[in-house]
Amino acid sequence: MTTTSRLTQTSRLVAAALGLAALGAAHADSDRMMPRAVPPAYTQECAACHTAYPPGMLPAPSWQRIMGGLDKHYGSDASLDPATVKQLSAWLQTHAGTYKRVREVPPEDRITRSEWFVRKHREVAPSVWGLPSVKSAANCAACHGGADRGDFDDDNLVFPAGLDARMRRAWRD
C-alpha cells in the first residue's frame, strides 16, 4: 500500500470514527427526556404546580390544546400572558414527542392516561397513587428522583414515603 493510499484510508477511518462519535452524542442527547435548553418560564410557571413534564411525553396536538386552554387547565386557571404562551407553545411544539409511543393523543391529553404510561405503571398498586407523599400518578417526582431533569430511568426509582415493607419488596421485583 502506498503512503498516499494509507493516508486516504486513515483519513476515512478518522472521518468514520468522528461520524460515529457525533452520532453517539446525538443519540445520547435524544435519550434525554428534557431538552437541554428549557425556557425559564416553563420551569417557573409549570413546575410551580406540578412536574415540568418533558415535552416529548406528549404529541404536538396535545400541547397545542393544553396551551390553548390554560384558563381551564385540568380544573385550574393557569393563564399566562400572550407572549409567554407564544414562547412556551413554540418550544413545546418543537420538542413534542414524535416517536412511536407518543404518536397517539392520550385521552384528555393526559400523560397519565397514555398507553405507554399505563403500560409502564401497570404493576403500581392503586393504593400507591393515594399515598400522601404521592397524591396522584401525575406526581412523577414521588418515585422518580430525577423527574425535574427528565430522568425517569427505572434503575433510579426511589420509595415514596409511606410505602409499606410488603410493597417495597414488590417494588424491586
Residue frames as a rotation matrix with the C-alpha (Angstrom) as fourth column:
MET 1
0.588 0.809 0.000 0.00
0.809 -0.588 0.000 0.00
0.000 0.000 -1.000 0.00
THR 2
-0.199 -0.669 0.716 1.37
0.611 -0.656 -0.443 3.40
0.766 0.350 0.540 -0.92
THR 3
-0.841 -0.182 -0.510 1.76
0.523 -0.518 -0.677 6.26
-0.141 -0.836 0.530 1.52
THR 4
-0.827 0.563 -0.001 -1.00
-0.523 -0.768 0.370 8.19
0.207 0.306 0.929 -0.24
SER 5
-0.101 0.839 -0.535 -3.48
-0.182 0.513 0.839 5.31
0.978 0.182 0.101 -0.06
ARG 6
-0.377 -0.075 -0.923 -2.58
0.820 0.437 -0.371 4.73
0.431 -0.896 -0.103 3.63
LEU 7
-0.974 0.013 -0.225 -3.25
0.095 -0.880 -0.465 8.40
-0.205 -0.475 0.856 4.35
THR 8
-0.542 0.828 -0.142 -6.53
-0.620 -0.281 0.732 8.24
0.567 0.485 0.666 2.44
GLN 9
-0.051 0.503 -0.863 -7.56
0.317 0.827 0.464 5.11
0.947 -0.250 -0.201 4.32
THR 10
-0.649 -0.247 -0.720 -6.53
0.757 -0.111 -0.644 6.68
0.080 -0.963 0.259 7.65
SER 11
-0.945 0.325 0.022 -8.49
-0.326 -0.946 0.000 9.83
0.020 -0.007 1.000 6.78
ARG 12
-0.233 0.901 -0.367 -11.57
-0.392 0.258 0.883 7.74
0.890 0.349 0.293 6.01
LEU 13
-0.159 0.122 -0.980 -11.23
0.706 0.708 -0.026 5.84
0.690 -0.696 -0.198 9.29
VAL 14
-0.890 -0.196 -0.412 -10.83
0.434 -0.645 -0.629 9.07
-0.142 -0.739 0.659 11.25
ALA 15
-0.747 0.664 0.012 -13.84
-0.588 -0.670 0.454 10.58
0.310 0.332 0.891 9.47
ALA 16
-0.072 0.731 -0.679 -15.89
0.000 0.681 0.733 7.46
0.997 0.052 -0.049 10.17
ALA 17
-0.421 -0.153 -0.894 -14.86
0.838 0.312 -0.448 7.47
0.347 -0.938 -0.003 13.84
LEU 18
-0.984 0.071 -0.161 -15.78
-0.005 -0.926 -0.377 11.14
-0.176 -0.370 0.912 14.17
GLY 19
-0.484 0.857 -0.178 -19.08
-0.571 -0.155 0.806 10.48
0.663 0.492 0.565 12.45
LEU 20
-0.039 0.438 -0.898 -19.85
0.449 0.810 0.376 7.62
0.893 -0.389 -0.229 14.83
ALA 21
-0.724 -0.264 -0.637 -18.87
0.689 -0.268 -0.673 9.75
0.007 -0.926 0.377 17.81
ALA 22
-0.901 0.434 0.002 -21.18
-0.433 -0.898 0.084 12.52
0.039 0.075 0.996 16.64
LEU 23
-0.194 0.852 -0.487 -23.96
-0.310 0.418 0.854 10.01
0.931 0.316 0.183 16.04
GLY 24
-0.269 0.025 -0.963 -23.42
0.758 0.622 -0.195 8.60
0.594 -0.783 -0.186 19.53
ALA 25
-0.935 -0.093 -0.342 -23.58
0.294 -0.742 -0.603 12.07
-0.197 -0.664 0.721 21.05
ALA 26
-0.655 0.753 -0.064 -26.74
-0.657 -0.526 0.540 12.89
0.373 0.396 0.839 19.12
HIS 27
-0.082 0.620 -0.780 -28.29
0.099 0.784 0.613 9.58
0.992 -0.027 -0.125 20.16
ALA 28
-0.582 -0.184 -0.792 -27.32
0.777 0.159 -0.609 10.15
0.238 -0.970 0.050 23.78
ASP 29
-0.966 0.236 -0.110 -28.94
-0.192 -0.930 -0.312 13.58
-0.176 -0.280 0.944 23.67
SER 30
-0.407 0.868 -0.284 -32.08
-0.576 -0.003 0.817 12.16
0.709 0.496 0.502 22.07
ASP 31
-0.273 0.272 -0.923 -32.40
0.560 0.825 0.078 9.78
0.782 -0.495 -0.378 25.03
ARG 32
-0.967 -0.028 -0.254 -32.76
0.223 -0.576 -0.786 12.76
-0.125 -0.817 0.563 27.33
MET 33
-0.121 0.990 0.072 -36.39
0.993 0.121 0.000 13.33
-0.009 0.071 -0.997 28.09
MET 34
0.698 0.325 -0.638 -35.94
0.395 -0.918 -0.035 17.01
-0.597 -0.227 -0.770 28.93
PRO 35
0.656 -0.480 0.582 -34.28
0.509 -0.288 -0.811 19.12
0.557 0.829 0.056 26.23
ARG 36
-0.255 -0.878 -0.405 -31.07
0.943 -0.132 -0.307 20.85
0.216 -0.460 0.861 27.26
ALA 37
-0.974 -0.105 0.200 -32.36
0.086 -0.991 -0.101 24.40
0.208 -0.081 0.975 26.86
VAL 38
-0.176 0.940 -0.291 -35.54
0.966 0.222 0.135 24.79
0.191 -0.258 -0.947 28.90
PRO 39
-0.176 0.157 0.972 -37.15
0.120 -0.976 0.180 28.23
0.977 0.148 0.153 28.89
PRO 40
-0.972 -0.231 -0.031 -37.07
0.067 -0.150 -0.986 29.67
0.224 -0.961 0.161 32.41
ALA 41
-0.432 0.884 0.179 -40.80
-0.897 -0.442 0.014 30.45
0.092 -0.154 0.984 32.10
TYR 42
0.139 0.476 -0.869 -41.53
-0.364 0.840 0.402 26.73
0.921 0.261 0.290 31.63
THR 43
-0.488 -0.406 -0.773 -39.80
0.542 0.553 -0.633 25.79
0.685 -0.727 -0.050 34.84
GLN 44
-0.993 0.052 0.102 -41.13
-0.109 -0.710 -0.695 28.82
0.036 -0.702 0.711 36.70
GLU 45
-0.365 0.931 -0.021 -44.75
-0.923 -0.359 0.139 28.56
0.121 0.070 0.990 35.59
CYS 46
0.273 0.536 -0.799 -45.39
-0.520 0.781 0.347 24.86
0.810 0.320 0.492 35.01
ALA 47
-0.320 -0.484 -0.814 -43.25
0.385 0.719 -0.579 23.42
0.866 -0.498 -0.044 37.80
ALA 48
-0.746 0.113 0.656 -44.92
-0.561 -0.637 -0.528 25.73
0.358 -0.762 0.539 40.30
CYS 49
0.127 0.917 0.377 -47.90
-0.986 0.157 -0.050 23.35
-0.105 -0.366 0.925 40.39
HIS 50
0.900 0.160 0.406 -46.66
-0.127 0.986 -0.109 20.01
-0.418 0.046 0.907 39.04
THR 51
-0.012 -0.904 0.428 -43.71
0.493 0.367 0.789 18.30
-0.870 0.221 0.441 37.43
ALA 52
0.204 -0.031 -0.979 -42.50
-0.746 -0.652 -0.134 20.32
-0.634 0.757 -0.156 34.45
TYR 53
0.560 0.124 0.819 -43.11
0.169 0.951 -0.259 17.41
-0.811 0.283 0.512 32.11
PRO 54
-0.640 -0.767 -0.049 -40.65
0.029 -0.088 0.996 16.86
-0.768 0.636 0.079 29.29
PRO 55
-0.084 0.671 -0.737 -42.37
-0.818 -0.468 -0.334 17.96
-0.569 0.575 0.588 26.08
GLY 56
-0.645 -0.248 -0.722 -41.54
-0.683 0.611 0.400 14.64
0.342 0.752 -0.564 24.42
MET 57
-0.905 0.330 0.267 -44.10
0.071 0.737 -0.672 12.92
-0.419 -0.589 -0.691 26.64
LEU 58
0.165 0.986 0.008 -46.98
0.266 -0.036 -0.963 14.25
-0.950 0.161 -0.269 24.54
PRO 59
-0.249 -0.184 0.951 -47.53
0.965 0.040 0.260 14.76
-0.086 0.982 0.168 20.82
ALA 60
-0.963 -0.235 0.129 -47.76
0.256 -0.950 0.180 18.28
0.080 0.207 0.975 19.37
PRO 61
-0.288 0.913 0.289 -51.59
0.078 -0.278 0.957 18.31
0.954 0.298 0.009 19.11
SER 62
0.348 0.384 -0.855 -51.86
0.853 0.248 0.459 17.67
0.388 -0.889 -0.242 22.85
TRP 63
-0.492 -0.603 -0.628 -49.50
0.797 -0.602 -0.046 20.53
-0.350 -0.523 0.777 23.70
GLN 64
-0.859 0.216 0.464 -51.40
0.144 -0.767 0.625 22.80
0.491 0.604 0.628 21.34
ARG 65
0.161 0.985 -0.066 -54.70
0.298 0.016 0.955 22.09
0.941 -0.173 -0.291 23.12
ILE 66
0.208 -0.140 -0.968 -53.13
0.977 0.084 0.198 22.37
0.054 -0.987 0.154 26.58
MET 67
-0.754 -0.582 -0.306 -51.56
0.595 -0.802 0.058 25.74
-0.279 -0.138 0.950 25.81
GLY 68
-0.736 0.541 0.407 -54.78
0.026 -0.578 0.816 26.93
0.677 0.611 0.411 24.16
GLY 69
0.337 0.932 -0.130 -56.84
0.126 0.092 0.988 26.10
0.933 -0.350 -0.087 27.24
LEU 70
-0.643 -0.712 -0.280 -54.73
0.388 0.012 -0.921 27.33
0.660 -0.702 0.269 30.14
ASP 71
-0.555 0.504 0.661 -57.72
-0.716 -0.694 -0.072 29.17
0.423 -0.514 0.747 31.60
LYS 72
0.621 0.737 0.266 -59.28
-0.782 0.562 0.269 25.72
0.049 -0.375 0.926 32.20
HIS 73
-0.180 -0.847 -0.501 -56.10
-0.696 0.470 -0.543 23.72
0.695 0.251 -0.674 32.84
TYR 74
-0.400 0.090 -0.912 -57.42
0.321 0.946 -0.047 20.49
0.858 -0.312 -0.407 34.38
GLY 75
0.399 0.733 -0.551 -59.70
0.809 0.001 0.587 22.40
0.431 -0.681 -0.593 36.73
SER 76
0.110 -0.420 -0.901 -57.36
0.691 -0.619 0.373 25.33
-0.714 -0.663 0.222 37.42
ASP 77
0.991 0.096 0.094 -56.77
0.135 -0.731 -0.668 28.70
0.004 0.675 -0.738 35.83
ALA 78
0.234 -0.972 -0.003 -53.16
0.667 0.158 0.729 28.57
-0.708 -0.172 0.685 34.67
SER 79
0.894 0.206 0.399 -53.46
0.442 -0.557 -0.703 31.58
0.077 0.805 -0.589 32.35
LEU 80
-0.113 -0.954 -0.278 -50.26
0.754 -0.265 0.601 33.26
-0.646 -0.141 0.750 31.21
ASP 81
0.165 0.113 -0.980 -49.59
-0.356 -0.919 -0.166 36.45
-0.920 0.376 -0.112 29.31
PRO 82
0.936 0.349 -0.051 -49.78
-0.161 0.295 -0.942 36.09
-0.314 0.889 0.333 25.50
ALA 83
0.382 -0.865 -0.325 -46.01
-0.846 -0.186 -0.500 36.48
0.372 0.466 -0.803 24.96
THR 84
-0.431 -0.526 0.733 -45.22
-0.803 0.594 -0.047 33.67
-0.410 -0.609 -0.678 27.41
VAL 85
0.410 0.663 0.627 -47.89
-0.184 0.733 -0.655 31.43
-0.893 0.153 0.423 25.88
LYS 86
0.899 -0.097 -0.428 -46.40
-0.434 -0.054 -0.899 32.05
0.064 0.994 -0.091 22.43
GLN 87
-0.032 -0.999 0.014 -42.84
-0.966 0.028 -0.258 31.32
0.258 -0.022 -0.966 23.62
LEU 88
-0.435 -0.130 0.891 -43.75
-0.606 0.774 -0.183 28.15
-0.666 -0.620 -0.416 25.52
SER 89
0.642 0.729 0.238 -46.09
-0.254 0.495 -0.831 26.91
-0.724 0.473 0.503 22.79
ALA 90
0.668 -0.466 -0.579 -43.35
-0.673 -0.047 -0.738 27.19
0.317 0.883 -0.345 20.18
TRP 91
-0.394 -0.865 0.310 -40.87
-0.915 0.337 -0.224 25.39
0.089 -0.372 -0.924 22.46
LEU 92
-0.159 0.423 0.892 -43.35
-0.441 0.778 -0.448 22.61
-0.884 -0.464 0.063 23.28
GLN 93
0.855 0.488 -0.173 -44.21
-0.341 0.278 -0.898 22.14
-0.390 0.827 0.404 19.59
THR 94
0.317 -0.834 -0.453 -40.54
-0.853 -0.042 -0.520 21.96
0.414 0.551 -0.724 18.66
HIS 95
-0.686 -0.698 0.206 -39.80
-0.697 0.550 -0.460 19.32
0.208 -0.459 -0.864 21.31
ALA 96
0.278 0.885 0.373 -43.10
-0.916 0.362 -0.174 17.42
-0.289 -0.294 0.911 21.28
GLY 97
-0.289 -0.349 0.891 -42.97
-0.236 0.928 0.287 13.65
-0.928 -0.127 -0.350 21.11
THR 98
0.177 0.281 -0.943 -42.81
-0.979 -0.044 -0.197 12.19
-0.097 0.959 0.267 17.63
TYR 99
-0.803 -0.552 -0.226 -41.61
-0.570 0.821 0.019 8.69
0.175 0.144 -0.974 18.37
LYS 100
-0.604 0.573 -0.555 -43.84
0.057 0.725 0.687 5.61
0.795 0.383 -0.470 18.33
ARG 101
-0.548 0.405 -0.732 -45.07
0.813 0.462 -0.354 5.60
0.195 -0.789 -0.582 21.91
VAL 102
-0.453 0.393 -0.800 -46.37
0.368 -0.735 -0.569 9.17
-0.812 -0.553 0.188 21.92
ARG 103
-0.984 0.100 0.145 -47.74
0.106 -0.319 0.942 9.49
0.140 0.942 0.304 18.40
GLU 104
-0.205 0.976 -0.068 -51.25
0.629 0.184 0.755 8.81
0.750 0.112 -0.652 19.61
VAL 105
-0.461 0.157 0.873 -53.01
-0.500 -0.859 -0.110 11.53
0.733 -0.487 0.475 21.55
PRO 106
-0.877 0.136 -0.461 -53.91
0.419 0.688 -0.593 10.23
0.236 -0.713 -0.660 25.01
PRO 107
0.147 0.989 -0.032 -57.41
0.824 -0.105 0.556 10.68
0.547 -0.108 -0.830 26.47
GLU 108
0.911 0.349 -0.222 -57.89
0.413 -0.774 0.480 14.26
-0.004 -0.529 -0.849 27.70
ASP 109
0.503 -0.808 0.307 -54.27
-0.139 -0.427 -0.894 14.97
0.853 0.406 -0.327 26.66
ARG 110
0.720 -0.202 0.663 -53.18
-0.683 -0.037 0.730 13.42
-0.123 -0.979 -0.165 29.97
ILE 111
-0.220 -0.900 -0.375 -49.75
-0.840 0.370 -0.396 11.83
0.495 0.228 -0.838 30.13
THR 112
-0.699 -0.085 0.710 -51.01
-0.604 0.603 -0.521 9.52
-0.384 -0.793 -0.473 32.88
ARG 113
0.328 0.867 0.376 -53.73
-0.362 0.483 -0.797 8.16
-0.873 0.125 0.472 30.58
SER 114
0.182 -0.340 -0.923 -51.44
-0.980 0.012 -0.198 7.46
0.079 0.940 -0.331 27.64
GLU 115
0.894 0.194 -0.405 -51.00
-0.236 0.970 -0.057 3.83
0.382 0.146 0.913 26.64
TRP 116
0.069 -0.954 -0.292 -47.24
0.140 0.299 -0.944 3.87
0.988 0.024 0.154 27.33
PHE 117
-0.469 -0.219 0.856 -47.69
-0.732 -0.446 -0.515 5.39
0.494 -0.868 0.049 30.81
VAL 118
0.509 0.747 0.428 -50.37
-0.861 0.456 0.226 2.88
-0.026 -0.483 0.875 31.77
ARG 119
0.788 -0.267 -0.554 -48.21
0.004 0.903 -0.429 0.01
0.615 0.336 0.714 30.47
LYS 120
-0.221 -0.971 0.087 -45.08
-0.041 -0.080 -0.996 1.22
0.974 -0.223 -0.023 32.32
HIS 121
-0.698 -0.014 0.716 -47.00
-0.672 -0.334 -0.661 1.62
0.249 -0.942 0.224 35.59
ARG 122
0.090 0.842 -0.532 -49.35
-0.508 0.498 0.703 -1.36
0.857 0.207 0.472 35.36
GLU 123
-0.016 -0.152 -0.988 -47.81
0.566 0.813 -0.135 -3.04
0.824 -0.562 0.073 38.41
VAL 124
-0.920 -0.218 0.324 -48.13
-0.101 -0.669 -0.737 0.01
0.378 -0.711 0.593 40.66
ALA 125
-0.487 0.763 -0.425 -50.88
0.871 0.460 -0.171 -0.74
0.065 -0.453 -0.889 43.15
PRO 126
0.138 0.638 0.758 -53.72
0.471 -0.715 0.517 1.81
0.871 0.286 -0.399 43.16
SER 127
0.818 0.180 -0.546 -53.03
0.575 -0.230 0.785 2.42
0.016 -0.956 -0.292 46.86
VAL 128
-0.221 -0.963 -0.154 -49.58
0.920 -0.258 0.294 3.81
-0.323 -0.077 0.943 45.98
TRP 129
-0.456 0.095 0.885 -51.14
0.550 -0.752 0.365 6.62
0.700 0.653 0.290 43.95
GLY 130
0.546 0.799 0.250 -53.20
0.235 -0.433 0.870 7.53
0.804 -0.417 -0.424 47.02
LEU 131
0.079 -0.582 -0.809 -50.26
0.995 0.102 0.024 7.83
0.068 -0.807 0.587 49.43
PRO 132
0.826 0.242 -0.510 -49.97
0.357 -0.923 0.141 11.34
-0.437 -0.299 -0.849 50.90
SER 133
-0.043 -0.933 -0.356 -46.41
-0.039 -0.355 0.934 11.54
-0.998 0.054 -0.021 49.54
VAL 134
-0.767 -0.185 0.614 -47.60
0.548 0.308 0.778 10.64
-0.334 0.933 -0.135 46.02
LYS 135
-0.423 0.733 -0.533 -51.17
-0.258 -0.661 -0.704 12.02
-0.868 -0.161 0.469 45.77
SER 136
0.722 0.679 -0.134 -51.60
-0.334 0.172 -0.927 11.04
-0.606 0.714 0.351 42.11
ALA 137
0.496 -0.503 0.708 -49.97
0.744 0.667 -0.047 9.40
-0.448 0.549 0.705 39.13
ALA 138
0.789 -0.142 0.598 -49.09
0.340 -0.710 -0.617 12.88
0.512 0.690 -0.512 37.89
ASN 139
0.799 -0.524 0.295 -46.57
-0.580 -0.541 0.609 13.38
-0.160 -0.658 -0.736 40.71
CYS 140
0.747 -0.525 -0.408 -43.61
0.017 0.628 -0.778 11.79
0.665 0.574 0.478 38.92
ALA 141
-0.083 -0.881 0.465 -41.08
-0.540 -0.353 -0.764 13.15
0.837 -0.314 -0.447 41.42
ALA 142
0.538 0.327 0.777 -42.56
-0.840 0.280 0.464 11.00
-0.065 -0.903 0.425 44.21
CYS 143
0.800 -0.207 0.564 -40.83
0.104 0.972 0.209 7.94
-0.592 -0.108 0.799 42.72
HIS 144
0.496 -0.631 0.596 -38.56
0.807 0.082 -0.585 9.34
0.321 0.771 0.550 40.01
GLY 145
0.375 -0.405 -0.834 -35.97
0.644 -0.533 0.548 11.44
-0.667 -0.743 0.061 41.85
GLY 146
-0.696 -0.709 -0.115 -34.67
0.372 -0.492 0.788 12.87
-0.615 0.505 0.606 38.57
ALA 147
0.113 0.845 0.522 -38.09
0.952 0.058 -0.300 13.79
-0.284 0.531 -0.798 37.14
ASP 148
0.685 0.156 -0.711 -37.25
0.132 -0.987 -0.089 17.51
-0.716 -0.032 -0.697 37.23
ARG 149
-0.261 -0.846 -0.465 -34.32
-0.563 -0.258 0.785 16.77
-0.784 0.466 -0.409 34.90
GLY 150
0.383 0.487 -0.785 -36.33
-0.922 0.258 -0.289 14.42
0.062 0.834 0.548 32.68
ASP 151
-0.688 -0.651 -0.321 -34.71
-0.588 0.759 -0.279 11.31
0.425 -0.003 -0.905 34.17
PHE 152
0.328 0.878 0.347 -37.28
-0.944 0.317 0.091 8.55
-0.030 -0.358 0.933 34.51
ASP 153
-0.324 -0.564 -0.760 -34.86
-0.575 0.755 -0.315 5.61
0.751 0.335 -0.569 34.44
ASP 154
0.697 0.656 -0.291 -36.31
-0.243 0.597 0.765 2.59
0.675 -0.462 0.575 36.24
ASP 155
0.126 -0.746 -0.654 -32.90
0.683 0.543 -0.488 1.97
0.719 -0.385 0.578 37.83
ASN 156
-0.832 -0.479 0.279 -33.15
0.191 -0.720 -0.667 5.25
0.521 -0.502 0.691 39.75
LEU 157
0.186 0.978 0.095 -36.53
0.096 -0.114 0.989 4.77
0.978 -0.175 -0.115 41.39
VAL 158
-0.876 -0.353 0.329 -36.99
-0.270 -0.207 -0.940 5.86
0.400 -0.912 0.086 45.00
PHE 159
-0.473 0.729 -0.495 -39.50
0.832 0.555 0.023 4.57
0.291 -0.401 -0.869 47.51
PRO 160
-0.170 0.466 0.868 -42.20
-0.132 -0.884 0.449 7.14
0.977 -0.038 0.212 48.12
ALA 161
-0.881 -0.125 0.457 -42.75
-0.447 -0.097 -0.889 7.94
0.155 -0.987 0.029 51.78
GLY 162
-0.109 0.878 0.466 -45.34
-0.893 0.120 -0.434 5.66
-0.437 -0.463 0.771 53.34
LEU 163
0.222 0.135 -0.966 -44.66
-0.715 0.696 -0.067 2.62
0.663 0.705 0.251 51.15
ASP 164
0.665 0.089 0.741 -45.00
-0.680 0.483 0.552 -0.42
-0.309 -0.871 0.382 53.42
ALA 165
-0.262 -0.886 0.382 -42.43
-0.644 0.455 0.615 -3.24
-0.719 -0.085 -0.690 53.62
ARG 166
0.062 0.357 0.932 -44.53
0.411 0.842 -0.350 -5.64
-0.910 0.404 -0.095 51.51
MET 167
0.945 0.320 0.076 -44.81
0.211 -0.412 -0.886 -3.10
-0.252 0.853 -0.457 48.71
ARG 168
0.425 -0.869 -0.252 -41.11
-0.801 -0.491 0.341 -2.24
-0.421 0.057 -0.905 48.99
ARG 169
-0.323 -0.511 0.796 -40.24
-0.106 0.856 0.506 -5.89
-0.941 0.079 -0.330 48.29
ALA 170
0.372 0.566 0.736 -42.60
0.683 0.370 -0.630 -5.99
-0.628 0.737 -0.249 45.29
TRP 171
0.832 -0.057 -0.552 -41.17
-0.261 -0.918 -0.299 -2.65
-0.490 0.393 -0.778 44.07
ARG 172
-0.027 -0.977 -0.212 -37.78
-0.834 -0.095 0.543 -4.21
-0.550 0.192 -0.813 43.38
ASP 173
-0.036 0.048 0.998 -39.06
0.186 0.982 -0.041 -7.39
-0.982 0.184 -0.044 41.67
